[in-house]
Structures are given as C-alpha cells and as structure tokens.
C-alpha cells in the first residue's frame, strides 16, 4: 500500500508520509527516531510505508515528541481512511455490476415493491443491496453464503449460486421479522401430521396460511418464495436463533411436487440436516429424506398392493387416492417418478393440479 492516495481529483496522505518527512528533516535515522518514539524500527517502517494505520498510542507519542496535538495525527489518518474507503467502495460497485448481470431487477420491483429505476443500474444495485441488508451483492457469490448447499453444489454455476443465495437471503430476512416460540420438535411433528390432512383434495385449498400458522406455533417459519429464474433451488431450511426457516420455491406448486418437496425438507429438518436442495440430489441423507416424504404421503403397504394390480387408469388412481385421503395428483407424481406411468399421458397429467397461493411481501 502507498502512503498516499489520489482519487477523483483528491489526494490524501497517510500519516506515515509526514512522519518520513519529519525524519528526513531531523537528520536522524529511522532506527534512532523509532527509539526516541518508543517503538521498533520495523513498526515505524511499516507505518511510514502506509501499510498500517496510525494507532492512538503512536499518535500520543508523536504529539509528546513533536509538540503537536493528538487530533492532528488522528485527523490525518481519518482523511486517508475516508478517501481509501470511497475508492474501495467504488471498486466494490464495479464487482457488484458484474454479478448484477445475473439478475433481472423486475423481480424485486414486481415482488417486493422496489422503485422503478429503468436503466439506472447503480441505483438498482443500491436498492437491492439495501433491501437484502448486505454490504455488497458480491457476497452472494460465495458458496454456502446464506445456507449450506447439499450434494449437487459442485454442479452449480456461478449464476445458480448467486441467485440461490439471494433467494434464501430474502427468506431469512422475512423469517427474522416473524415472531415464533422456540422450535419444538414434538410440536412440529404434530404440525406435520396436521399438514398431511391437507393433502386430501377435499380439504381447504387455501392451505398456505393454515400450514404457516401450524408450523409457526412449533417454531418453524414456513415461506413460499417467488422464484428467481435460474436459481434452480427447490427448497431450503436454516436454523435462525431459536427458530427454523423453511422455504419452498413457488415453481413447486403442483400437487405432487409441492407436497413431496415439503415433506422431503421436513425429513431433513427432523434429522437436523439444514441446507438447500436442488434438482436430482443424491446421497444417503437425501435418500432418507426421499423415503420419509414418500412413506408419509403414500403408506408403503397400501402402495405396494396398489402397484401389484398394475392397473394405473385415471379411475383407479382417483379411487386409490380417495382411499388414502390424498390428492390424486400426488399418486400420479409418485407413479411417474417410479417410471410406472408416462409423463405424456395428458389424462393422468391433468390430475396434478396447480395451486394458487398468495405469497408474502416484504
């Protein structure tokens, strides 16, 4: 680091610059000056080169030795630090512009009411940065910044990581504003049992507020978040103080994918495995979460008996779904996942209803 900085027609000198001038005018060596000052030659050399900030202790010693005020030296340091901070802030803004290219500002304007700032990229960056409550948008480039990514994280692009971290950060910020009691696993498991009752096609379609209330009473903040295109994140959970955040992407709102994704992440939470999941997760923990979700949604014994008959017509699927008190779309999704029916069968595909929910707004 230099002992002076020039930026935007302004120049600021590090206190070390002036200390060197004083030493040169005194005729003393740096070693002799350091001894008189009560510091080491090495420390003095580092200070002169501008590689170390002037401490209050050294400012006090200089004021006593040279007959100046302590504030004189500290003001020099403050002036240098202020210009340096401005320079570094503008450098950081350049880095933010690079990562901001991954985003569409309309996402924040449309979903969270940020001001309309057409073609004003720097102002858009500032607005998003303040909304997300971070010092720089570049922090979202760090893998696992907001939450630990699970096994597929090595396959993610820089854009995936940036967008997924940002999406989880929004959910975290919303969770911080929601009051809940301390997380209680026993109460949460009871809430999970209640959630299962909502998977019946005849139950209240407006399940989101019902789930949110039940989970909240157990110390879990449940959020369905508007998708950031290209984030590719399905679901995430994170322990925040004494509560837990559980987030699902709103692109998972078909009856089969929504309930499976929800109970999949509940399986992770119950096992204390917090993180974020993407498509095609692999690994032992993911397998356990898959089984947890599958077995809760469709009782294994009944499912095996249903499969043995091998007749997966629309009528039989609806009848089986009614028997186990599930939405038929859940059964269709399971059969498709097990490669027992074709995804292109429009008659069966139509059983997978798309839920309409009112998403929260920060």
Helices and strands as residue ranges (DSSP letters): E 4-7, E 10-13, H 15-26, H 30-37, H 41-48, H 56-66, H 70-100, H 106-112, H 121-132, G 137-141, G 151-155, H 158-176, H 185-197, H 207-216, E 220-225, E 233-240, E 243-249, H 255-270, E 276-278, H 284-297, H 300-309, H 314-323, H 328-337, H 346-349
